[in-house]
Amino acid sequence: MRGFSLVELMVASALVGIVAGGLMLATLSQTSGYRHAWNVGVAQDTLRLALRRIIRDVRAASATSRTGTVTLGSGTVDVNGAPASQVPTVWVTNSSSGPDRLDIIYGHYNDGATAAILLAPLTAGATNAMVSSDTNFGPGRYLMISDYTNAMLLPLTRAATWGTVNGVAAASVGDFSITNPIPSGQYQAGAIAALGESRSLRVAPGYFGKDTPALVLGGGLFGGGEEPLAEGVEDLQIAVGIDGLNGQPADGVITEVGAGPNDDEWVYNVAGDSPPPLSATVAAVRVTLVARTHSAEPGTAPARPDAEDRPAGTPDGFRRRTVRTLITVRNNMPVVP
């Protein structure tokens, strides 16, 4: 029996090479598809987790103050470049060329472990408050007193001590100094005493390394460290709805035009919008989050999408997912078309 000729061996080798190459290309394509699906899935999961936290905090922001602001017991903080002793429970540090920052203040008035009531009136000049519980009201914490219309935030510098008010056991918490005016003159016995909280949300461009952005959670008004909330989030854009803004009627309906600056009851939905007055009550918050994949994909040309008053970016090869939601702030919920 004769063997294979050299020509036959060369043809067979070529055919095997073609088949093997095709299988290799198919495998690489499938692997690339899996990698793309995985990266996009991670971005989507990241957005969902971040959005749940934002919704929870924003909805709680005005739970202790229907006016939409909280009065500091003393001193001021910087809000949009100006010192303020009456601070919005929701405020935005806006940027039309980068991510926005969101600050929120709220009180744990629905949490049985951190809520109490005021047992004696609280007036200007007071240095302590008599409350029904000392749970979590310790040094380094903040006490929020609220009559559900107005609220005041007071820093605590000592451990609580127990005494009595009209024969009822009461915890004395302090020490603080009330030098700013109390909105209603005084807080009466029976007002809510809650643990005050403040949170900030911003995008840190290189939190996880040179090229990986993240949405980070900070201590807001109280300062302190930050912790990552969602990896891969590269943009946070926020618009706020205020009933009766820019000459519109305060009719319980937040209207949007968006043809130019200051033409409706939304702020930061169009480039050039003026910051709202500090006394304005934010009734709705519209949040847009953009997350990107951890690495660029060669041969693709997507770009960061435009959102609110920030224009779109330039193509860079990263795949992205975007979520947008409208959050109505509790205790002040108008109709939002």
QUIQUIPE-V815310 format. One record per backbone hydrogen bond with DSSP energy under -1.0 kcal/mol. NH is the residue of the N-H (numbers start at 0). CO is the residue of the C=O. E is the energy in kcal/mol with one decimal. If there is no record, write none. Layout:
BEGIN
nh=(NH	NH)
co=(CO	CO)
e=(E	E)
END
This chain:
BEGIN
nh=(8	9	10	11	12	13	14	15	16	17	18	19	20	21	22	23	24	25	26	27	28	29	30	31	32	33	34	35	36	37	38	39	40	41	42	43	44	45	46	47	48	49	50	51	52	53	54	55	56	57	58	59	60	62	64	66	67	69	70	71	72	76	78	81	83	86	88	90	92	99	100	101	102	103	104	105	107	108	113	114	115	117	118	121	124	125	128	130	131	136	137	139	140	142	143	144	145	146	151	152	153	155	157	160	162	164	167	169	170	171	172	175	177	178	179	184	186	189	190	191	192	193	195	196	198	199	200	201	203	206	207	208	213	214	215	216	217	221	222	226	228	229	231	233	234	236	238	239	240	241	244	247	250	253	264	266	272	279	282	283	284	285	286	287	288	289	290	291	292	296	299	306	309	312	315	316	320	322	324	326	328	331	334)
co=(4	5	6	7	8	9	10	11	12	13	14	15	16	17	18	19	20	21	22	23	24	25	26	27	28	29	30	31	32	33	34	35	36	37	38	39	40	41	42	43	44	45	46	47	48	49	50	51	52	53	54	55	57	59	61	148	64	86	150	84	152	83	81	78	76	69	67	102	100	235	92	200	90	198	88	196	194	106	110	110	192	190	129	186	177	122	172	170	116	133	135	155	137	153	193	151	191	149	144	70	142	140	173	171	169	167	164	162	130	160	128	126	125	72	72	181	121	117	187	145	115	143	141	105	103	217	101	215	213	203	211	205	203	229	201	226	199	218	219	216	214	214	212	289	289	287	285	266	283	264	241	244	248	334	254	239	269	276	240	240	326	238	324	236	322	234	320	231	318	316	296	309	306	303	301	301	290	288	286	284	282	328	251)
e=(-2.2	-2.2	-2.4	-2.5	-2.6	-2.2	-2.4	-2.6	-2.4	-2.3	-2.5	-3.0	-2.6	-2.4	-2.6	-2.3	-2.6	-2.4	-2.4	-2.8	-2.7	-2.5	-2.7	-2.6	-2.3	-2.5	-2.5	-2.6	-2.7	-2.7	-2.7	-2.5	-2.3	-2.4	-2.0	-2.3	-2.5	-2.4	-2.0	-2.1	-2.2	-2.2	-2.6	-1.8	-1.4	-2.1	-2.6	-2.0	-2.2	-2.6	-2.2	-1.1	-1.2	-1.6	-1.1	-1.5	-1.1	-3.0	-2.7	-3.1	-2.3	-2.1	-2.9	-1.1	-2.2	-3.1	-2.5	-2.1	-2.5	-3.6	-1.7	-2.4	-2.6	-2.8	-2.3	-2.5	-2.1	-2.0	-1.8	-1.1	-2.3	-2.9	-3.2	-2.8	-1.4	-1.9	-2.5	-2.8	-1.7	-1.5	-1.5	-2.3	-1.9	-3.4	-3.3	-2.3	-2.3	-1.9	-2.4	-2.6	-3.0	-2.7	-2.1	-1.9	-3.1	-2.7	-1.7	-2.8	-3.3	-4.1	-2.6	-1.8	-1.2	-2.1	-2.3	-2.3	-2.5	-3.3	-1.9	-2.5	-2.6	-3.0	-2.8	-3.2	-2.5	-1.6	-2.6	-1.7	-3.0	-1.2	-1.6	-1.2	-1.5	-2.9	-2.9	-3.1	-2.5	-1.9	-1.5	-2.2	-3.2	-1.8	-2.9	-2.5	-1.5	-2.5	-2.1	-1.7	-3.1	-2.6	-1.4	-1.8	-1.9	-2.4	-1.9	-2.5	-1.6	-1.7	-2.5	-1.4	-3.0	-3.3	-2.5	-2.6	-2.5	-2.0	-2.5	-2.4	-2.3	-2.6	-1.6	-2.3	-2.5	-2.5	-2.2	-1.1	-2.4	-2.2	-2.3	-3.0	-2.2	-1.6	-4.3)
END
